[in-house]
Amino acid sequence: MASLKPAEALKLLSEIALAIVRDRGPKDHPDFTFRQLSILLTVYLETPPHTVRALAARHGVTKPVVTRALDALGALDLLSRRRDERDRRNVIVQRTVKGALFVEQLADLVIEKHEELGP
């Protein structure tokens, strides 16, 4: 993987954010907070299972903070939740087809913007 200088990395992040804001990002995308996007990417990029408790610990926030983010992501059908049948105290966070497509389109956007910035 090619190394980016700090200014190049920030320019890439800026271009990705701008593309999303200008509605050229993944289809039917919402305005995400960084927290929501981080939780979404954690669920899709890290090995399951994912619980609200584990996501809260991973992100250094409380369970209610994760729950609010999951409410927003669930309303968009990007993630879903269910009770853990083995331990009813746990809530399992699951991927959805729409969420997988969104993350794939986001990855394509990141690649596109990286290539536009050149070597």
C-alpha positions as CSV (number, residue, x, y, z in Angstrom):
1,M,0.0,0.0,0.0
2,A,1.3,3.4,-0.9
3,S,2.2,5.7,1.9
4,L,0.4,9.0,2.2
5,K,1.9,12.1,3.6
6,P,-0.3,13.8,6.3
7,A,-1.5,16.5,4.0
8,E,-2.4,13.9,1.3
9,A,-4.3,11.8,3.9
10,L,-6.3,14.8,5.0
11,K,-6.9,15.8,1.4
12,L,-8.2,12.3,0.7
13,L,-10.5,12.4,3.7
14,S,-11.7,15.9,2.7
15,E,-12.5,14.7,-0.9
16,I,-14.4,11.6,0.4
17,A,-16.4,13.8,2.8
18,L,-17.2,16.3,0.1
19,A,-18.3,13.6,-2.3
20,I,-20.6,12.2,0.2
21,V,-22.0,15.6,1.1
22,R,-22.5,16.4,-2.6
23,D,-24.5,13.2,-3.0
24,R,-21.9,11.5,-5.2
25,G,-21.1,8.9,-2.6
26,P,-22.9,5.6,-1.9
27,K,-26.5,5.5,-3.1
28,D,-29.2,6.6,-0.6
29,H,-26.5,7.7,1.9
30,P,-27.5,9.7,4.9
31,D,-25.4,12.3,6.7
32,F,-23.4,10.3,9.1
33,T,-21.7,11.3,12.2
34,F,-18.2,10.0,12.5
35,R,-19.4,7.9,15.4
36,Q,-22.1,6.3,13.3
37,L,-19.7,5.7,10.4
38,S,-17.1,4.2,12.8
39,I,-19.7,1.8,14.3
40,L,-20.9,0.8,10.9
41,L,-17.4,0.1,9.6
42,T,-16.5,-1.8,12.8
43,V,-19.4,-4.2,12.3
44,Y,-18.6,-4.7,8.6
45,L,-14.8,-4.9,8.9
46,E,-14.2,-6.8,12.1
47,T,-15.1,-10.4,12.8
48,P,-18.6,-10.9,14.4
49,P,-20.3,-11.3,16.7
50,H,-20.9,-7.7,17.6
51,T,-22.7,-6.7,20.8
52,V,-23.8,-3.3,22.0
53,R,-21.6,-3.8,25.0
54,A,-18.5,-4.7,22.9
55,L,-19.1,-1.8,20.5
56,A,-19.4,0.6,23.4
57,A,-16.1,-0.6,24.8
58,R,-14.4,-0.5,21.4
59,H,-15.4,3.1,20.9
60,G,-14.9,4.3,24.4
61,V,-18.5,5.4,24.9
62,T,-21.6,4.2,26.9
63,K,-24.1,1.7,25.7
64,P,-26.8,4.4,25.3
65,V,-24.5,6.3,22.9
66,V,-24.1,3.1,20.8
67,T,-27.8,2.5,21.0
68,R,-28.6,5.9,19.5
69,A,-26.1,5.4,16.7
70,L,-27.7,1.9,16.0
71,D,-31.2,3.4,16.1
72,A,-30.1,5.8,13.2
73,L,-28.3,3.0,11.3
74,G,-31.2,0.6,11.8
75,A,-33.7,3.1,10.5
76,L,-31.7,3.1,7.3
77,D,-31.5,-0.7,7.2
78,L,-27.7,-0.6,7.3
79,L,-27.6,-2.7,10.5
80,S,-30.1,-4.8,12.5
81,R,-30.3,-5.9,16.1
82,R,-31.6,-9.0,17.9
83,R,-31.4,-10.5,21.4
84,D,-28.8,-13.1,22.0
85,E,-30.8,-16.3,22.6
86,R,-28.0,-17.7,24.8
87,D,-27.8,-14.6,27.0
88,R,-30.9,-12.4,26.8
89,R,-29.0,-9.5,28.3
90,N,-26.9,-9.1,25.2
91,V,-28.0,-7.5,22.0
92,I,-26.3,-8.8,18.8
93,V,-25.7,-6.3,16.0
94,Q,-25.9,-7.8,12.5
95,R,-25.1,-6.8,9.0
96,T,-27.8,-6.3,6.4
97,V,-27.7,-6.6,2.6
98,K,-28.3,-2.9,2.2
99,G,-25.5,-2.2,4.7
100,A,-23.1,-4.4,2.9
101,L,-23.9,-2.7,-0.4
102,F,-23.4,0.7,1.2
103,V,-20.0,-0.3,2.6
104,E,-18.9,-1.7,-0.8
105,Q,-19.9,1.6,-2.5
106,L,-18.1,3.6,0.2
107,A,-14.9,1.5,-0.5
108,D,-15.3,2.2,-4.2
109,L,-15.6,5.9,-3.5
110,V,-12.4,5.8,-1.3
111,I,-10.5,4.1,-4.1
112,E,-11.8,6.5,-6.7
113,K,-10.8,9.6,-4.6
114,H,-7.4,8.1,-3.9
115,E,-6.8,7.5,-7.6
116,E,-7.9,11.0,-8.5
117,L,-5.3,12.4,-6.1
118,G,-2.6,10.5,-8.0
119,P,0.5,8.9,-6.8
